[in-house]
Amino acid sequence: MSDELLINKDGSCWTLTLNRPNKMNALSASVVESLIAAVDAAPQQHAQILVIRGAGKTLSAGFDFTDVQAQSEGDIVLRFLRIEMLLQKVANSPCLTVGLAHGRVFGAGADLFAACAKRYATPDSSFRMPGLHFGVVLGTRRLAAIVGNDAARDILTSTRVFDAAQAQRLGFCHTLSEMAGWSALIEEAAATARCLPEPSRRVLFELTQANNNDSDLADLARSVAAPGLLARIKQFREKK
């Protein structure tokens, strides 16, 4: 693993820290691949809790658009597909996944947070999901499953910023807490996860997690396959 993703293993609890603070922990291709490898490895090495957080000012500002115009549309399409694969692995992990959000969490960073089973955020956090501005359908069913269809349509149509208080009201965030309180929340989640033996916990997670993986991947693939993806991204970035 690179220094862009720090992995701390404390017994059965793994903490994955996005470590690109100078880039607002944006999800580059290499970071996504490192995350996928770590999420796969955790249950294989008998981790029960998988915490995802970010160094610096935010959990993640989403897709890394650095030098995006120098990449081919095929490269960009593959990167979005790999992000969806990451989200599916987090959402379907047999580990109890815990997302810790702070700062301005945007785009695929907000989708990564949403994919976690437990979601805690600082009171000053904010979220935005602007992907439909450039025609990318990512994480839509997951968001709707959490906040409901009407709220999801509002968030994704307006692509507005919503704050931590609203995120909690919608169920997008379970608990608001300053960072100083995160350790206690993780311990509480860990204690809950350990109530069941590992095989039973795996079965429970499988039966209570909606599996729309193939449909989600197909919807994303169709959206990014539409010609002009780079032009749409450029137009979106110029309007930001």
N, C-alpha and C positions, 0 to 999 in steps of 0.2 A: 504494500500500500504506500502511496505517496504521502508527503506531509500535508497535502491538501485535504486529507481525511484522517483524523486522529481516531484511533480505536483504543478505548480503555476497557479492560476486562477485569471486573471485580466480582469474582465468584461466578454466579450464574447471571450477572447483570453486565451487559455490554453497552457502552456508550459510544456512539459514532458522532464525532464533532466535525462539522464542515469547517475547514480552516483556510478560507480564502477571504479574510476580512477586508483586504484591499479591493476585492471585487464583490463585496457584499455577499460572499458565499454563493455567487452565481454558479449554476450547474453546467460546468463544462463537460465535454465528452469524457474526459479522463476521470472526473469526479463521479459521474454517473456510473461508470464501469467499476470504480472502487466501491461505491455504495452497493451495487448489485452483488459484487463478490463478498462483501461483508455481511449483507443480509442473508445470503445463501449459507455462509460459513457458520453464522451464529447458532442456529438450531443443530447443525451437524456436530458442533462442539458443546452441545447441551446447555446453551444459554437459554434462560427462561424469560429474561427481560431485555428488550432492545430499545435503547433510548437514542433519539435523534435530535441533535441540537446544533447551534451555530456559534462560532467564535465571532467576537467583534460586535457590530451594531445590529445584527439581524440574524434570524434563522437562515433565510435565503431570499435573494431578490429574484430567483427564478432562472429561466433559461439564460445562458451566457451568450450574449449577442456580440461579444468581442470578435472583430474581424469577420462577422457573418457574411458580409458582401464578398469576401475573398473565397468563400466556400461554395461548392456547387449545391444546387437544390437537392440532389441526391444525398449529399452529406447531411444537410439540415433535416431532411425527412428521416434519415436513419437515427439522428440524434433524438428527435421527438419520439420515435418508436421505442428507442431504448429507455427514454424517461418513462413511458407508459409501462414497459416491462418492469422497471424499478418500482413504480407505484403498485403494480399488481403483486410483486413479491413482498412489499411491506404490508399491504392490506391482507394478504393471505398467509403471512408468516405464522408458524406455530408458536413463536415467541409472543409475549405481550409487548406490543410496540407502543412506545411513549414518545409523543412529539412535544418539544419544548419551543415555544415561539416567543420572540421578542423583536422589537423594532418593526420596520415596514417589511412585511412578508408578501411577496408578489408572485403571480404566475405559477410556474411549476413548483416554486417553494411553498406556496399555499396548498397546492395539490399534494405535495409530500407530507405536509402537516395533516391534511385531511385523511390521508391513507392510514394514519396511525390509529390504533384502537383507543388510546388515552391521549387527550390533547390538553395541554396546559399552556397558558400564555400570560405574559406580564400585562398589567392593566393599560400600559401605553402602546401595546401592539396594535397594528392595523394590517388589513389584508386587502388584496385586490387580485382579480382573475381576469386579465384583459385579452386572453388568447383568441376569443372570437373576433376581436378587432382585426386580426390578420388571418381569420378563417381556420384557426386550429382548435379542434374539438378534443380537449384533454380533461379527464377527470369529471366529466359532466354528470354521469350517473352516480359517482361516489358523492359528489356534492349534494345532489338531489336526495339521495338516501339519508343524508345527515340532516339537512335543513328543510326538506320538503320541496316539492316541485315548484310551488309558487315563489318561494324565497329564492330558489336556485335560478329561476327565470329572471327575477328582478336583478340579482347580483350579476348574472352573466350578460344580460341585455344592456344594463347601464354601465357595466364594468367599473362601477364606482368603488371607492375605498369604503370598507366598513370597519368600524373600530372594535376593540376587544369586548366592550360591553355588549354590543350587538351580536358579536360572534358567540358570546356566552348565551344570550337569549335564544339564539337560533340553534344552539347545540353544536355549533362548529367548534367551540372550545368548551371543555367540561368545567375547568376551574381557572379563575384568574388569581395569579400569585406573583409577587416579586421573585426574582431569581433566588433570593435567600431562602425561600420556602420550597424550592423545587426538590431538594433532597428528601424532605419529609413526604412530599407527594409521591416521589418515586418509591420510597420505602413502603408506603401504603399500597401502591399498585403492586409491588413485588409480593407483599404479604398476601394480597388477594390472589395473585397468580399461583402462589404455592399452596393454596387451599386444596387443589386437585393434583393427583399424580400426573406426570407428564403425558402419558398416553390419553388419559381422559381429557386433559386440557386441549390436546391436539384435536380430538374428535369434536369437542365443544366449539372450538374456533371454526372448524370446517363447516359444521352444521349451522352456525349462526352468521356466517359471512356470505352475503350474496355473491354468487360467482357469475359475473358478466364479462369475464376476461376476454373471451373471443369477440364479443360484440363491441366492447370498448376499444380493442385494438383495431377492429375493422372500421369503426367509426372514425378513429383518429387517422388511419391510413387513407381513407377516402378524403378526409379534409385536407391533409397535407399533400395528397396526390394532385389536387387541382392546380393547373399551371399558374405560374406567377407568384409562388410562395415568397421568394426573395423580395419581389417588388412590394408585396403586401406588408412584409416585415419592415422594409425601408420606409414605407408610407406611415406605418404606425409609429415608428421611432421618431420620425420627423415631427409628428403631431404631439408627442409626449410633452 
